[in-house]
Amino acid sequence: MRKYFFWFGVGVVAMVAYFYGAKAGRGRYRDIRASLDAVWNDPKVKKARKEALKRAEAAAQAAVKQAKKVRR
């Protein structure tokens, strides 16, 4: 019975989200998309993304080295 109420709640939330999204219309979608693009393409954000990628690659390499040591 809990599963039924869970999925019923998910359906209600989806319908409400669809209703408000449709009501806002395409213009509001474009506004939101433009602001997200502006943030994504900001030079500070680009720099932070590159730094995060470098750190993730370094962490992955360190994990591989550690796994090789443990495997021995």
C-alpha positions as CSV (number, residue, x, y, z in Angstrom):
1,M,0.0,0.0,0.0
2,R,2.9,2.4,0.7
3,K,4.2,1.8,-2.8
4,Y,0.9,2.8,-4.2
5,F,0.9,6.1,-2.3
6,F,4.4,6.8,-3.3
7,W,3.7,6.4,-7.0
8,F,0.5,8.3,-6.6
9,G,2.4,11.2,-5.0
10,V,5.0,11.1,-7.8
11,G,2.3,11.3,-10.3
12,V,0.6,14.2,-8.6
13,V,3.9,16.1,-8.4
14,A,4.6,15.4,-12.1
15,M,1.2,16.7,-13.1
16,V,1.6,19.9,-11.0
17,A,5.1,20.5,-12.5
18,Y,3.7,19.9,-16.0
19,F,0.8,22.3,-15.3
20,Y,3.1,25.1,-14.1
21,G,5.6,24.5,-16.8
22,A,3.0,24.7,-19.5
23,K,1.5,27.8,-17.9
24,A,4.9,29.5,-17.9
25,G,5.2,28.8,-21.5
26,R,8.1,28.8,-24.0
27,G,9.1,32.4,-23.2
28,R,9.9,31.6,-19.6
29,Y,11.8,28.5,-20.6
30,R,13.9,30.6,-22.9
31,D,14.6,33.1,-20.1
32,I,15.7,30.3,-17.7
33,R,17.8,28.7,-20.4
34,A,19.5,32.0,-21.2
35,S,20.4,32.6,-17.6
36,L,21.7,29.1,-17.2
37,D,23.8,29.5,-20.4
38,A,25.2,32.8,-19.0
39,V,26.2,31.1,-15.8
40,W,27.7,28.0,-17.5
41,N,29.8,30.2,-19.9
42,D,31.0,32.6,-17.3
43,P,34.8,32.7,-17.3
44,K,35.0,32.0,-13.5
45,V,32.8,29.0,-13.9
46,K,34.8,27.7,-16.9
47,K,38.0,28.0,-14.8
48,A,36.4,26.2,-11.9
49,R,35.2,23.4,-14.2
50,K,38.7,22.9,-15.6
51,E,40.2,22.9,-12.1
52,A,37.6,20.3,-11.0
53,L,38.4,18.1,-14.0
54,K,42.1,18.3,-13.3
55,R,41.5,17.3,-9.6
56,A,39.2,14.5,-10.6
57,E,41.7,13.1,-13.1
58,A,44.5,13.3,-10.4
59,A,42.3,11.5,-7.9
60,A,41.5,8.8,-10.5
61,Q,45.2,8.3,-11.2
62,A,45.9,8.1,-7.5
63,A,43.1,5.6,-7.0
64,V,44.6,3.4,-9.8
65,K,48.0,3.5,-8.2
66,Q,46.6,2.6,-4.8
67,A,44.6,-0.3,-6.3
68,K,47.7,-1.6,-8.0
69,K,49.6,-1.5,-4.7
70,V,46.8,-3.3,-2.9
71,R,46.6,-6.0,-5.7
72,R,50.2,-7.0,-5.2
